[in-house]
Amino acid sequence: ILTMGLSLPTARYHEATQRRDFLDNVVDRVRQTPGVGFAALSSRIPLEGGNNGYVMVPGKNNPELAKQLVEWNYISQDYFRTYGTPLLRGRDFVQEDMQRSAKAGAKLWSLYIAAHGGLKEIPQDLVFPAIVNQTMADTFWHEKDPIGKVFIGGPGREQVIGVVGDVKEWGITEKAIPEAYFPFTAGVFEDE
């Protein structure tokens, strides 16, 4: 596995569609390189950690869950296949998820701007797909199947479409923590 970092200059790529098009083109070109099996984008690579926050699960009022950090990663299609992370239940992201997340993200961002940064509630119709790791499924939903369940955090209101195996994000000797994966298109919607 070969990884590399990429940062787009905002002066040239100031619109979300420009950033998405550029990133899609990079992944397509890498996939076409002889000897490459799979290629994907992510906001973080394993063992890097550090992009996290809290989530809220509607109907759960457990104060311990409110203090549980969840690692967040914005990814493209084939991310799990590229790293060999097993899909345990549900499904992986498809192109429709990427497109839907881009549209929902743009709408959410415009509502946020219109509210002058004071958006108090995420509209019920703005739902992003999410994939969670086994530790997050066990932590927030215990023995219940999390597929179809909703949580709030990351780009907005998320609906779980899949569960994957755990990946160590904070070091090889550290235990896995809850992690949620979102379409990378949900993370590049803010136009400058």
N, C-alpha and C positions, 0 to 999 in steps of 0.2 A: 504494500500500500504506500503510495506516494501522496503526501499532502503539501499544499502551498497556501500562503495567505494572499489575499487580493483586496485592495482598497481602491475604490473608484473616486476620482477627483470630482467633487460636487460641482465645480465650475462647468465641467463638460457633461456630466451625467446628473443634472439637477431634477429631472423628471423621473417618476417611478417607472414609467414604460421604458425609458432609455436604460435604466439599471437592469430591469428584468430582461429586456432584449439582449443586452450585452452578456449577462450571466448565462442565459439560455444558449447563446451562441458559443460561449467558452465551453460549456459542458458538451454540447454537440460536437465541437471540434476535437475535444479530448477523447470522446467515445470513438471517434473515427480513426484515432491514432492506432497504427498496427501494434498489437500486443496488449492493448488495453481491454480488460474484461468489462469493467463497469466504471462509471464516473458519476459523481454527485457533488452537490454543494451543501455546506452547513455553516452555521454561525459559530460553531465550536467543534473541535475534534476531541476524541476521547482523551482523558487524563488532563485536559485543560481546565475544566470547571470554571465557575465564576459568573455565569449568566443565569441568575435565579431570582425567584420572587415567591410570593405567597399566593395561594389560590383559595377560593371559596367554593364549597360544594353546596348547592342549594339543598336545604333540608337537613343539613348536618350542623349541629351547634356545639361540636366538641372543641373546647378551647385549645386542646393540645394540637388538633389538626390546623387550627388557625396560626400556630407558631411553626408549622412544618415547612421548611424551605423546599421548593421544587426547582430542580434544574430545568432550564428552558433551552431548546435548540431549534433553530429554524433550518429546515432541510429541504432538499429537492427530492424528486422521485429517484429511486434506486439507492438511496443513502444506506438503507439497511442491507441491501444485497451487496453493496460495495464493501461494507465492513464485515459482512458475514453475521450480522445480528439476526437471530431467528425471530420470525413473526409467529407469535404463540396463538393469537386469536384475532378474529376480525380480518381487516385488510390493510394494505399499504396505501399511500397516497397515489392518486391517478391524476392525469392532466386536468380533469374537471375540477378536482379539489384545488389545484393551483390557480385556475382561472377564477373559481368562486371566491377563494381567499383574497385574491387581488382586488376583486370588485367590492367585497365586504370591507376590506381594509381601507380602500379609498373612500367608501361611504362613511365609515366610522371616523376616519381622519377629518373629513369635511364637517361632520357633526361636532367633532372636538374643536375645530377652528371656529365654527359658528358660535359655539358656546364659550369662546374665549378661554379655552383650557379648563372649563369648569363642568365638563360632562359628568353628571352625577350617576347616570344609569345607562347601561348598554341596551339599545333596543332589542326586544325579544327576537326579531327577525334576522339579526346579525349574528350568525353562528358560524364559527370556524371549525373545520375538522381538526382533530388532534389524535395523536398516537401516544400512549403512555407506556412506561416500562412496567415490568412485573412488580417492582417494589412500590410504585405509585398505586397500581391496582390493589395490592394488598393493604397498603396504608389507608387509602381513602374509601375503598369499597369492600374490604375484607373478603369474605367468601363469595360475594355477589359478582356477577359478570359485569364489568364496567362498560361494555359495548353499548352505546346509545346514551350513556350517562353524560351529564353536563357539569362543567365547572367553569368558574370565572377566574381569569388570570391569563398571562401571556398577551396575545393580541386583543382579547376580549372575552366573549362567551364561547366556550369550546364544547364540542360534542365528540366523545371518544369513539373512534372508528376501528382502532386496533390496539393490541398489546404486544410489545416486543420484549425480548430478553434484556436483562440488566447490562449496562455498560458502566465501567468504572470511570468516573469523571474527575475525581479528586485525588487520584493516585492509585497505583497498582495495589497497595496494601490497605487502602481505605475501602470500607463497605459501600455498596451502591446506595444511592439516595433516590427518592422519587424523581422521575424525569418525565417531562412532556415535550413532544415534538410537534412542531407546527409547519405548515407549508412555508417555504422561504418567501413566497410572494406576499405573505401576510406581514413580513418584516421589512419590505422595501416600498411601502406605499406612500410614505410621507414625502410630498413634494415640497422642495425648499421654497 
